[in-house]
Amino acid sequence: MHSDHPDFETLDLPRIGAAKGTDISPIVRRVPPRVMPLGSAVILRAVLAFLTFAVLGALAIPAMARADELRLRGDVTARGDVLTLADLVEGAPERLATRPLFRSPALGATGTIQTRRILDAAAALGLNGLETGGRMQIAVQRAARRLGPPEIEAALKLSLETGYGLNPRTVAVRFDGDGPTLLAPMDLEGQAAALDLTYDPRTRRVAGLVSLGERQASLRVSGVVVELREVAVLTRNLNRGEPVKEGDVALERRPRDAVAPDAQGSATTILGEIAQNTLSAGTVLRVTDTAPPELVARGENVTIVYETPSISLSMRGLSNDSGRMGAVVNVVNVASKKILQATVIGPGRVSVSPSPAAQQAAGAAPVRATASLR
């Protein structure tokens, strides 16, 4: 057969390796006449061609499917020191998933990786056709465990208690500069401890190394130890003349040098007392901010009580002053019109004390009399 015969055409197929290193030459197939039965040679060549395409398709389709499954992840969070193929590429083969590609940012920091660099790294592992979703770069944030000022202060106060005998409930640490933050790997558990602590009782300066684990994460801090005082703080606004009710006051620990010397230190003793001025929530109450309620009002009818060891008298009176429990007010005896100085002993009640001579005479009397003067 000759290829230039008018009844034949040449089909160029991929070269497939045969036995003993030989190659299958291009297949020459006769163009069948309009009315001619197919010969066995033509059928054989057609079967071979079909098998060739089937083998190539079987090899190409899985590769295409694998390429379609590889997708670039979006912004990721790194939990370790390195980024693996699986961290960056979705659908990465299991045998290559843990292959490290890039170094992670510092703890708590954020960095970026250009998409082309990820494509190059994947191609070096034999992975092509990675779907990027049009991203030019991805952001990588390094996860970190953060210990703020409260945890760091607790570690310092514990060491101050064990090393210097300070009561952690009555002291606080005022840090130098901004509040410190200790960054540690996410898998580093446990509580922080203060190492190499130094404290000067005279200046109240403190310094130490706050560490997690076997110094796997550490931060050196310094500050001043502040003495605290428990004070009464208002939890709501109070108008002048309004009584203090239960729940209106809470106890808080404040730096001693930041509160007045006459600050109230109890929340129960001032219950029922009256606000002497308008007070806002959050106010540290002073002794003069509240006072007991007035039990006797000016111009009010009162009962005047006169008592000695043997005599008890009561009479009607009129108060010329207002007064709280224990206050001394001027009252008028309605019967005699005399003005007396009396002590407030209850709501609408005042007491008049006898003179020393009257007390001595009453003490000598053997009989106790009770009367009411009107």
PADREN-126614 format. One record per atom (N, C-alpha, C): x, y, z. Coordinates in steps of 0.001 Angstrom, whole numbers. Layout:
<sites>
        x        y        z
        X        Y        Z
...
</sites>
This chain:
<sites>
        x        y        z
      849    -1199        0
        0        0        0
      878     1240        0
      435     2252     -665
     1161     3537     -725
      259     4632     -206
      870     5550      587
       82     6620     1197
     -456     7613      202
      147     7652     -987
     -339     8636    -1953
    -1422     8060    -2858
    -1895     6896    -2541
    -2987     6322    -3321
    -4247     7132    -3090
    -5010     7405    -4099
    -6194     8267    -3929
    -7235     7679    -3016
    -7215     6353    -2750
    -8221     5750    -1910
    -7784     5616     -456
    -6698     6246       34
    -6190     6125     1412
    -5921     7512     1992
    -6016     7617     3366
    -5596     8833     4085
    -4834     8426     5321
    -3958     9324     5878
    -3083     9035     7006
    -3594     9733     8260
    -3755     9002     9400
    -4132     9567    10693
    -2925     9520    11603
    -2476    10711    12163
    -1331    10780    13083
    -1839    10618    14514
    -1556     9522    15208
    -1936     9262    16583
     -729     9397    17481
     -943     9566    18810
      205     9616    19745
     1017     8347    19646
     2324     8525    19822
     3223     7382    19748
     3160     6626    21076
     2847     5329    20998
     2712     4485    22174
     3809     3466    22169
     4514     3276    23228
     5611     2329    23305
     5128      907    23106
     5860       57    22237
     5528    -1346    22014
     6600    -2206    22632
     6483    -3521    22403
     7441    -4454    23004
     8824    -4246    22440
     9810    -4526    23228
    11222    -4455    22868
    11612    -3058    22414
    10945    -2047    22926
    11369     -672    22680
    10985     -148    21336
    10236     -871    20529
     9836     -372    19213
     8633      523    19341
     8361     1290    18326
     7223     2201    18290
     6236     1750    17242
     4976     2015    17551
     3935     1761    16546
     3929     2922    15581
     4077     2606    14284
     4110     3655    13254
     2721     4202    13030
     2626     5361    12399
     1309     5895    12080
      462     4881    11338
     -801     4822    11697
    -1711     3833    11116
    -2244     4369     9788
    -2153     3503     8732
    -2674     3872     7414
    -3953     3101     7204
    -5053     3767     6976
    -6350     3123     6844
    -6947     3418     5469
    -7448     2350     4831
    -8087     2494     3527
    -9440     3166     3698
    -9677     4114     2812
   -10998     4740     2789
   -11946     3768     2112
   -12922     3300     2840
   -13798     2266     2258
   -14584     2794     1071
   -14717     1954       81
   -15569     2352    -1048
   -17014     2447     -593
   -17789     3013    -1458
   -19196     3177    -1113
   -19862     1819     -924
   -19523      873    -1701
   -20115     -448    -1540
   -18973    -1442    -1489
   -18520    -1730     -257
   -17419    -2667      -95
   -17433    -3152     1343
   -17407    -4420     1608
   -17373    -4925     2981
   -16059    -4591     3660
   -16123    -4356     4977
   -14912    -4047     5720
   -14063    -5276     5861
   -12774    -5069     5627
   -11848    -6176     5792
   -11414    -6329     7239
   -10822    -7467     7577
   -10369    -7721     8949
    -9268    -6774     9374
    -8425    -6351     8438
    -7332    -5428     8783
    -7870    -4070     9204
    -8893    -3612     8490
    -9483    -2296     8821
   -10140    -2350    10189
   -10861    -3446    10468
   -11521    -3579    11767
   -10499    -3604    12891
    -9385    -4292    12670
    -8336    -4366    13683
    -7760    -3002    13989
    -7509    -2232    12905
    -6940     -900    13113
    -7924       17    13857
    -9197     -104    13539
   -10197      719    14232
   -10277      384    15718
   -10197     -931    16012
   -10214    -1336    17418
    -9008     -797    18157
    -7832     -880    17495
    -6616     -347    18119
    -6734     1163    18376
    -7279     1881    17427
    -7453     3328    17605
    -8390     3638    18773
    -9494     2881    18846
   -10432     3090    19944
    -9791     2812    21300
    -9022     1717    21361
    -8352     1394    22620
    -7331     2463    22997
    -6672     3006    21982
    -5686     4067    22260
    -6345     5282    22899
    -7461     5725    22304
    -8178     6873    22868
    -8736     6563    24252
    -9174     5321    24448
    -9709     4947    25759
    -8639     4995    26832
    -7425     4479    26498
    -6330     4517    27473
    -5922     5946    27788
    -5797     6772    26770
    -5428     8176    27004
    -6486     8899    27827
    -7759     8610    27546
    -8824     9239    28331
    -8807     8792    29775
    -8544     7484    29991
    -8483     6983    31365
    -7361     7626    32153
    -6265     7953    31465
    -5140     8604    32142
    -5372    10090    32352
    -6071    10708    31428
    -6224    12169    31490
    -7357    12598    32411
    -8458    11843    32416
    -9633    12269    33189
    -9345    12341    34680
    -8693    11323    35328
    -8381    11467    36761
    -7481    12649    37056
    -6511    12871    36132
    -5614    14013    36360
    -6389    15316    36315
    -7338    15414    35346
    -8157    16629    35256
    -9046    16770    36483
    -9578    15626    36946
   -10436    15676    38129
    -9651    16120    39347
    -8417    15600    39471
    -7601    16016    40621
    -7295    17496    40555
    -7031    18005    39371
    -6726    19431    39226
    -7935    20282    39585
    -9129    19784    39190
   -10326    20553    39501
   -10593    20588    40998
   -10145    19578    41748
   -10396    19528    43178
    -9453    20405    43976
    -8352    20814    43421
    -7371    21630    44138
    -7811    23082    44112
    -8109    23643    45249
    -8547    25029    45344
    -7724    25757    46395
    -7394    26985    46086
    -6663    27818    47033
    -7626    28273    48127
    -7238    28074    49373
    -8070    28535    50486
    -8048    30060    50558
    -9027    30603    51272
    -9025    32044    51495
    -8051    32411    52602
    -8319    33506    53295
    -7459    33909    54408
    -7477    32811    55477
    -6310    32491    56000
    -6179    31363    56918
    -5598    31836    58246
    -5793    31006    59272
    -5223    31240    60594
    -4234    30130    60894
    -2992    30491    61106
    -1934    29515    61386
    -1868    29249    62877
    -1757    27983    63243
    -1663    27596    64643
     -270    27089    64998
      598    26957    63997
     1952    26478    64254
     2990    27392    63644
     4241    26940    63667
     5342    27754    63155
     5421    27757    61638
     4851    26733    60974
     4936    26639    59513
     3549    26435    58938
     3429    26751    57639
     2198    26532    56885
     2419    25352    55944
     1553    24369    56035
     1665    23191    55190
      826    23369    53929
      971    22398    53011
      175    22434    51789
    -1308    22390    52108
    -1714    21570    53066
    -3130    21470    53424
    -3652    22764    54038
    -2775    23549    54691
    -3208    24824    55262
    -3605    25815    54175
    -2984    25699    53002
    -3185    26680    51937
    -4042    26167    50791
    -4056    24849    50568
    -4733    24281    49398
    -5790    23293    49877
    -7001    23486    49407
    -8090    22573    49718
    -8056    21399    48748
    -8193    20176    49284
    -8155    18981    48460
    -6758    18484    48169
    -5769    18895    48950
    -4395    18445    48728
    -4293    16940    48955
    -3489    16238    48143
    -3313    14793    48340
    -2795    14496    49742
    -3251    13389    50294
    -2893    13047    51668
    -1388    12891    51840
     -724    12344    50832
      707    12108    50955
     1515    13411    50957
      897    14509    50485
     1603    15792    50439
     1000    16825    51389
      -73    16468    52086
     -817    17451    52875
       36    18109    53947
      922    17356    54579
     1711    17901    55691
     3034    18498    55239
     3246    18623    53940
     4512    19189    53449
     4594    20675    53791
     5596    21122    54558
     5697    22551    54904
     6101    23379    53688
     5444    24528    53547
     5724    25408    52411
     6261    26771    52828
     5668    27377    53856
     6049    28728    54265
     6139    28796    55782
     6877    29769    56263
     6964    30011    57697
     5832    30946    58124
     5225    30649    59271
     4101    31451    59768
     4590    32802    60291
     3679    33796    60376
     4050    35080    60999
     4333    34901    62486
     4797    35964    63107
     5033    35939    64549
     3701    35809    65286
     3769    35375    66547
     2564    35185    67349
     1720    36457    67375
      455    36305    67022
     -465    37430    67036
     -359    38362    65856
      604    38127    64956
      809    39007    63807
       76    38467    62580
      -25    39309    61533
     -686    38947    60284
      263    39233    59126
      354    38297    58182
     1186    38466    56991
      417    38068    55751
     1040    38234    54574
      410    37882    53304
     1349    37009    52486
      755    36176    51618
     1509    35346    50676
      934    35591    49289
     1799    35907    48311
     1351    36103    46954
      889    34771    46365
     -179    34809    45604
     -732    33589    45019
      272    32893    44121
     1039    33654    43368
     2006    33034    42444
     3032    32201    43186
     3379    32601    44410
     4339    31816    45180
     3741    30485    45607
     2450    30495    45928
     1785    29238    46281
     1688    28332    45063
     1381    28922    43879
     1319    28134    42649
     2674    27506    42335
     3732    28276    42519
     5074    27741    42266
     5400    26607    43225
     5032    26777    44493
     5319    25731    45471
     4528    24466    45172
     3252    24620    44737
     2453    23453    44385
     2985    22770    43142
     3414    23560    42150
     3963    22972    40928
     5231    22194    41217
     6034    22662    42174
     7251    21939    42534
     6940    20574    43125
     5715    20416    43650
     5301    19120    44192
     4534    18298    43161
     4475    18811    41915
     3789    18081    40857
     2314    18341    40784
     1828    19421    41424
      399    19751    41419
      175    20978    40560
     -533    20791    39449
     -833    21886    38542
    -2346    22083    38470
    -2742    23174    37866
    -4167    23441    37702
    -4852    23861    38977
    -4122    24507    39888
    -4710    24941    41153
    -5671    26097    40915
    -6916    25940    41380
    -7927    26984    41228
    -7703    28068    42285
    -7484    29307    41855
    -7155    30403    42774
    -8356    31263    43127
    -9449    31162    42352
   -10605    32012    42614
   -10339    33478    42371
    -9325    33788    41572
    -9002    35178    41254
    -8238    35910    42339
    -7803    35223    43375
    -7081    35894    44451
    -5639    36188    44030
    -5201    37365    44347
    -3804    37737    44083
    -2907    37409    45271
    -3492    37389    46464
    -2747    37065    47665
    -3726    36616    48747
    -3205    35952    49780
    -4033    35564    50921
    -3372    36107    52191
    -4207    36379    53179
    -3713    36860    54473
    -3608    35684    55433
    -2552    35684    56222
    -2307    34633    57204
    -2147    35291    58565
    -3016    34907    59500
    -2933    35408    60872
    -2452    34295    61787
    -1480    34630    62631
     -938    33625    63549
    -1751    33640    64836
    -2394    32519    65153
    -3169    32425    66379
    -2241    32446    67586
    -2727    33044    68680
    -1912    33147    69891
    -2818    33201    71116
    -2340    32674    72195
    -3007    32810    73482
    -2535    34119    74115
    -3477    34948    74508
    -3148    36272    75038
    -3419    36322    76542
    -2431    36722    77290
    -2587    36940    78726
    -2445    38435    78974
    -3543    39046    79425
    -3559    40482    79626
    -3143    40890    81025
    -3301    42175    81345
    -2894    42687    82659
    -3505    41948    83843
    -4797    41542    83823
    -5332    40835    85006
    -4575    39550    85320
    -4268    38712    84291
    -3553    37461    84540
    -2120    37718    84981
    -1483    38720    84374
      -98    39041    84742
      -44    39605    86160
    -1010    40461    86517
    -1058    41019    87874
    -1277    39912    88903
    -2152    38941    88570
    -2404    37833    89500
    -1126    37036    89760
     -311    36829    88729
      944    36099    88906
     1909    36874    89810
     1986    38191    89627
     2868    39010    90472
     2383    39024    91919
     1080    39165    92138
      542    39231    93499
      738    37918    94242
      665    36798    93521
      908    35510    94159
     2354    35411    94640
     3286    35879    93834
     4694    35859    94252
     4953    36859    95371
     4260    37996    95354
     4414    38969    96440
     3889    38399    97760
     2850    37586    97686
     2306    36978    98895
     3271    35937    99456
     3787    35061    98595
     4657    33984    99073
     6049    34486    99432
     6527    35498    98716
     7886    35961    98954
     8006    37107    99936
     6958    37953   100048
     7070    39147   100877
     5910    39293   101854
     4978    38360   101891
     3903    38384   102871
     2827    39411   102626
     2720    39941   101436
     1668    40922   101154
      338    40214   100907
     -728    40841   101391
    -2063    40296   101181
    -2540    40670    99785
    -2762    39690    98910
    -3150    40027    97534
    -4499    40729    97444
    -5343    40649    98482
    -6637    41314    98456
    -6533    42804    98759
    -5439    43226    99337
    -5304    44631    99734
    -4279    45390    98909
    -3754    44771    97834
    -2772    45458    96996
    -3144    45260    95532
    -2623    46144    94706
    -2748    46044    93256
    -1420    46461    92650
    -1227    46115    91379
       13    46468    90681
     -334    47450    89576
      305    48611    89625
      160    49620    88572
     1368    49489    87644
     1136    48969    86421
     2236    48652    85509
     2813    49916    84882
     4095    49833    84559
     4735    50912    83822
     4262    50874    82369
     3970    52040    81801
     3542    52099    80404
     2154    51514    80214
     1905    51061    78982
      614    50450    78677
      519    49076    79325
     -716    48602    79460
     -927    47293    80056
     -199    46209    79280
      600    45372    79942
     1367    44345    79232
      481    43208    78748
      897    42575    77650
      210    41410    77096
     1245    40356    76742
     1060    39164    77264
     1958    38044    76988
     1327    37167    75918
     2037    36958    74790
     1570    36117    73703
     2246    34756    73805
     1431    33711    73686
     1951    32347    73809
     1282    31470    72757
     1909    30336    72378
     1255    29400    71457
      -71    28913    72014
     -986    28583    71119
    -2329    28182    71525
    -2320    26914    72365
    -1374    26027    72106
    -1353    24756    72829
     -584    24827    74136
     -124    26015    74503
      618    26174    75756
     -376    26517    76857
     -693    25538    77717
    -1712    25712    78734
    -1086    26025    80090
    -1952    26170    81080
    -1479    26450    82433
    -1583    27918    82785
    -1257    28233    84048
    -1300    29606    84531
       91    30231    84494
       93    31545    84374
     1360    32263    84351
     1961    32310    85753
     3269    32351    85812
     4000    32435    87083
     5037    33539    86970
     5259    34241    88080
     6252    35316    88114
     7566    34758    88644
     8619    34873    87854
     9944    34380    88219
    10879    35564    88427
    11945    35319    89183
    12977    36349    89423
    12347    37652    89923
    11405    37540    90872
    10684    38723    91356
    11545    39520    92326
    11516    40836    92154
    12183    41745    93090
    11172    42799    93539
    11226    43144    94857
    10291    44123    95419
    11003    44954    96456
    10822    46286    96360
    11414    47222    97305
    10286    47800    98165
    10178    47413    99453
     9094    47920   100294
     9110    49431   100461
    10275    50056   100359
    10354    51498   100559
     9738    52245    99373
    10135    51886    98167
     9605    52561    96976
     8393    51844    96394
     8142    50627    96890
     7043    49791    96397
     7211    49417    94930
     8435    49464    94422
     8692    49042    93049
     8771    47522    92988
     8202    46948    91903
     8215    45504    91716
     8582    45213    90265
     9306    44124    90045
     9687    43703    88699
     9844    42192    88693
     9594    41591    87551
     9724    40141    87457
     9516    39661    86047
     9792    38373    85841
     9621    37722    84549
     8384    36834    84644
     7345    37191    83888
     6113    36396    83864
     6255    35355    82760
     6084    34082    83123
     6389    32989    82202
     5263    31966    82169
     5157    31295    81006
     4242    30176    80818
     5067    28943    80475
     4706    27805    81081
     5460    26591    80808
     6883    26723    81312
     7782    26018    80688
     9201    26093    81035
     9837    27252    80282
     9333    28446    80569
     9791    29674    79911
     9634    29595    78395
     8630    28828    77952
     8366    28760    76523
     7801    30074    76007
     7136    30809    76862
     6665    32150    76552
     6864    32990    77806
     7516    34126    77683
     7806    34936    78864
     7807    36410    78499
     7607    37232    79526
     7568    38680    79346
     8039    39332    80638
     8987    40248    80531
     9479    40959    81710
     8643    42216    81911
     8135    42395    83147
     7250    43516    83468
     7758    44210    84734
     7289    45434    84939
     7636    46196    86138
     6502    47163    86452
     6483    47634    87692
     5443    48567    88097
     5564    48936    89560
     4467    49442    90118
     4424    49901    91502
     3282    49181    92214
     3545    48706    93427
     2516    48070    94235
     1711    49164    94937
      396    49127    94760
     -500    50140    95305
    -1348    49503    96399
    -1427    50186    97554
    -2270    49693    98646
    -3724    50047    98376
    -4595    49088    98599
    -6016    49280    98340
    -6786    49490    99641
    -7946    50147    99503
    -8848    50356   100625
   -10266    50056   100173
   -11034    49392   101012
   -12416    49062   100683
   -13304    50251   101009
   -14064    50734   100017
   -14899    51921   100194
   -16291    51636    99646
   -17255    52458   100105
   -18650    52337    99658
   -18853    53216    98434
   -19391    52605    97365
   -19584    53310    96096
   -21057    53230    95718
   -21629    54365    95308
   -23033    54398    94904
   -23237    53646    93595
   -24321    52889    93511
   -24644    52166    92287
   -25715    52864    91459
   -26329    53931    92006
   -27329    54694    91253
   -27299    56140    91719
   -27948    57006    90961
   -28024    58414    91337
   -28963    58593    92538
   -28596    59531    93437
   -29421    59857    94594
   -29685    61359    94595
   -30944    61708    94772
   -31291    63116    94918
   -31147    63543    96371
   -31023    64829    96577
   -30914    65349    97940
   -32186    65024    98727
   -31995    64510    99936
   -33118    64144   100786
   -33610    62733   100563
   -33052    62009    99593
   -33491    60642    99317
   -32731    59670   100218
   -33424    58685   100775
   -32736    57738   101669
   -31919    56711   100879
   -30895    56211   101533
   -30065    55147   100960
   -30745    53817   101251
   -31036    53063   100169
   -31711    51785   100313
   -30746    50639   100031
   -31190    49447   100385
   -30368    48267   100142
   -30172    48083    98635
   -28937    47858    98230
   -28608    47726    96817
   -28112    48998    96192
   -28247    50142    96917
   -27767    51418    96376
   -26267    51579    96524
   -25646    50768    97369
   -24223    50925    97676
   -23528    49578    97503
   -22327    49619    96903
   -21497    48418    96754
   -20101    48724    97275
   -19453    47710    97795
   -18082    47868    98286
   -17097    47562    97169
   -16133    48442    96996
   -15087    48269    95990
   -13740    48583    96606
   -12702    47977    96006
   -11334    48264    96458
   -10721    49304    95526
   -10321    50409    96115
    -9732    51511    95370
    -8352    51822    95958
    -7442    52371    95134
    -6147    52781    95683
    -6334    53756    96845
    -5638    53497    97940
    -5814    54311    99148
    -5501    55775    98888
    -4489    56053    98070
    -4125    57449    97831
    -5080    58148    96878
    -6077    57429    96339
    -7010    58035    95394
    -8375    58315    96017
    -8567    57980    97297
    -9853    58229    97959
    -9632    59139    99157
   -10690    59839    99555
   -10605    60769   100682
   -10435    60005   101992
    -9749    60614   102949
    -9570    59934   104240
   -10886    59625   104948
   -11930    60455   104713
   -13198    60219   105391
   -14174    59412   104533
   -13656    58646   103575
   -14529    57817   102733
   -15216    56741   103577
   -16467    56489   103278
   -17222    55473   104002
   -16662    54085   103684
   -16495    53256   104715
   -15959    51917   104516
   -16965    50823   104771
   -18239    51192   104933
   -19270    50190   105204
   -20503    50514   104387
   -21147    49445   103885
   -22365    49645   103111
   -23614    49485   103954
   -23491    48913   105143
   -24670    48647   105976
   -24965    49776   106951
   -23938    50432   107444
   -24159    51472   108455
   -24858    52703   107899
   -24811    52888   106588
   -25425    54089   106014
   -26801    53792   105428
   -27272    52560   105539
   -28615    52250   105059
   -29651    53054   105842
   -30562    53673   105140
   -31576    54505   105773
   -31160    55941   105960
   -29890    56263   105794
   -29459    57653   105917
   -29903    58449   104696
   -29898    59766   104853
   -30431    60667   103836
   -29276    61344   103105
   -29403    61406   101773
   -28392    62105   100977
   -28469    63596   101265
   -27321    64182   101590
   -27267    65608   101914
   -27105    66472   100677
   -26712    65858    99561
   -26566    66560    98288
   -26956    65581    97172
   -27085    66104    95956
   -27316    65224    94810
   -26038    64455    94514
   -26140    63130    94475
   -24984    62260    94297
   -25180    61402    93057
   -24130    61236    92278
   -24217    60444    91047
   -23666    59047    91273
   -24106    58121    90416
   -23630    56735    90498
   -22113    56695    90301
   -21445    55841    91069
   -19994    55735    90998
   -19276    56601    92005
   -20017    57411    92753
   -19398    58278    93755
   -18929    57455    94950
   -17692    57723    95381
   -17205    57132    96625
   -17769    57974    97764
   -18625    57370    98572
   -19332    58132    99596
   -18397    58544   100718
   -18536    59815   101118
   -17809    60339   102278
   -18771    60422   103460
   -18209    60614   104634
   -19026    60645   105849
   -20063    61756   105779
   -19720    62889   105172
   -20637    64036   105137
   -21649    63961   104003
   -21566    62927   103131
   -22507    62832   102006
   -23879    62352   102449
   -23945    61610   103545
   -25231    61116   104047
   -25309    61392   105541
   -26532    61399   106034
   -26745    61623   107466
   -28028    60925   107880
   -28142    60577   109167
   -29381    59941   109637
   -30571    60858   109391
   -31760    60318   109223
   -32947    61147   108971
   -33330    61953   110203
   -33995    63095   110004
   -34460    63930   111111
   -35683    63281   111736
   -35624    63088   113079
   -36733    62471   113809
   -37683    63502   114394
   -37206    64733   114472
   -38037    65831   114989
   -37932    66986   114006
   -39062    67532   113612
   -39084    68655   112682
   -39403    69943   113418
   -38973    71054   112873
   -39242    72369   113456
   -40739    72630   113441
   -41278    73049   114603
   -42701    73327   114728
   -43542    72095   114973
   -42920    70949   115164
   -43667    69704   115368
   -44005    69524   116842
   -45185    68990   117121
   -45549    68620   118484
   -44742    67386   118892
   -44158    67468   120070
   -43311    66371   120536
   -43728    65992   121947
   -43251    64822   122357
   -43433    64378   123744
   -42126    64583   124480
   -42207    65376   125584
   -41021    65646   126395
   -40993    64642   127535
   -39885    63922   127628
   -39737    62898   128658
   -38735    63398   129690
   -39145    63288   130988
   -38269    63673   132106
   -38135    62444   132994
   -36920    61951   133126
   -36714    60719   133885
   -35572    60879   134871
   -35828    60322   136077
   -34794    60161   137105
   -34915    58722   137588
   -34008    58275   138432
   -34135    56887   138914
   -35466    56575   139581
   -36142    57606   140114
   -37403    57328   140821
   -38606    58000   140206
   -38403    58882   139203
   -39521    59634   138626
   -39460    59541   137104
   -40590    59353   136493
   -40705    59386   135038
   -41909    60244   134676
   -41650    61388   134025
   -42704    62323   133638
   -42719    62474   132123
   -43877    62718   131584
   -43998    63045   130161
   -44928    64231   130011
   -44626    65092   129090
   -45415    66318   128896
   -45423    66674   127416
   -46368    67487   127057
   -46457    67932   125677
   -45546    69129   125457
   -44966    69141   124227
   -44099    70257   123904
   -44145    70580   122424
   -43484    71663   122062
   -43397    72125   120674
   -41930    72365   120351
   -41444    71717   119291
   -40021    71824   118954
   -39759    73096   118166
   -38745    73803   118587
   -38315    74996   117854
   -37249    74683   116812
   -36717    73462   116816
   -35637    73077   115902
   -35938    71709   115289
   -35203    71419   114239
   -35209    70074   113660
   -34009    69322   114204
   -34148    68016   114318
   -33024    67265   114878
   -33086    65782   114555
   -31885    65170   114478
   -31762    63733   114269
   -31554    63051   115620
   -31426    61759   115559
   -31194    60999   116779
   -29951    61529   117491
   -30143    61874   118797
   -29032    62356   119604
   -28790    63837   119526
   -29494    64531   118611
   -29296    65974   118499
   -29984    66704   119656
   -29436    67862   120053
   -30010    68701   121107
   -30835    69804   120446
   -32110    69902   120830
   -33010    70888   120239
   -33698    71671   121356
   -34209    72851   121015
   -34990    73661   121946
   -36475    73327   121775
   -37124    73037   122888
   -38555    72726   122875
   -39262    73617   123893
   -40536    73880   123656
   -41351    74706   124545
   -42331    73802   125289
   -42295    73870   126603
   -43279    73149   127422
   -44623    73856   127251
   -45578    73164   126663
   -46867    73793   126367
   -47560    74268   127638
   -47402    73516   128722
   -48098    73876   129967
   -47464    75086   130626
   -46147    75114   130757
   -45477    76197   131489
   -44936    77276   130571
   -44938    77068   129253
   -44383    78006   128270
   -42887    78217   128435
   -42264    77344   129163
   -40820    77459   129328
   -40101    76772   128164
   -38931    77329   127822
   -38096    76736   126764
   -37067    75828   127413
   -37038    74596   126956
   -36114    73599   127509
   -35190    73079   126411
   -34001    72664   126835
   -33085    71976   125918
   -33269    70482   126096
   -33569    69802   125000
   -33862    68369   125057
   -33053    67634   123992
   -32901    66336   124238
   -32172    65467   123308
   -33160    64585   122564
   -33017    64493   121242
   -33911    63665   120420
   -33603    62205   120718
   -34650    61467   121108
   -34462    60050   121448
   -35309    59126   120564
   -36106    59685   119656
   -36929    58888   118774
   -37824    59771   117951
   -38606    59193   117057
   -39525    59995   116251
   -40528    60743   117133
   -40454    62080   117140
   -41371    62904   117923
   -41164    62829   119416
   -40032    62355   119896
   -39765    62220   121328
   -38417    62858   121654
   -38445    63632   122759
   -37209    64257   123248
   -37104    63990   124741
   -35896    64054   125254
   -35664    63788   126676
   -35028    65008   127314
   -35556    65343   128523
   -35010    66450   129307
   -34305    65861   130516
   -33060    66192   130692
   -32286    65650   131815
   -32456    66558   133029
   -32602    65967   134193
   -32709    66793   135404
   -31365    67393   135756
   -31393    68423   136563
   -30163    69054   137041
   -29471    68104   138014
   -28174    68267   138263
   -27460    67387   139214
   -28119    67353   140586
   -28630    68505   141112
   -29287    68514   142436
   -30566    67704   142405
   -31313    67828   141283
   -32554    67064   141182
   -32272    65577   141091
   -31186    65236   140415
   -30825    63813   140297
   -30455    63242   141670
   -29743    64061   142475
   -29348    63595   143812
   -30571    63424   144711
   -31500    64381   144607
   -32710    64296   145436
   -33585    63132   145001
   -33651    62913   143672
   -34472    61807   143193
   -33858    60481   143567
   -32540    60444   143670
   -31888    59189   144036
   -32134    58830   145472
   -32380    59840   146337
   -32629    59557   147756
   -34071    59171   148015
   -34978    59450   147064
   -36402    59132   147284
   -36600    57634   147193
   -37365    57042   148178
   -37555    55585   148171
   -38644    55124   147222
   -39481    56052   146732
   -40627    55652   145917
   -40440    56185   144511
   -40783    55311   143520
   -40717    55735   142113
   -42106    56112   141661
   -42266    57313   141129
   -43597    57776   140680
   -43557    58028   139191
   -44670    57771   138569
   -44819    58034   137113
   -46036    58900   136957
   -45870    60003   136215
   -46989    60924   136009
   -46927    61457   134597
   -48040    62073   134222
   -48122    62687   132906
   -48623    64096   133116
   -47833    65052   132662
   -48202    66462   132787
   -48797    66924   131474
   -49916    67565   131548
   -50572    68051   130335
   -50855    69533   130466
</sites>
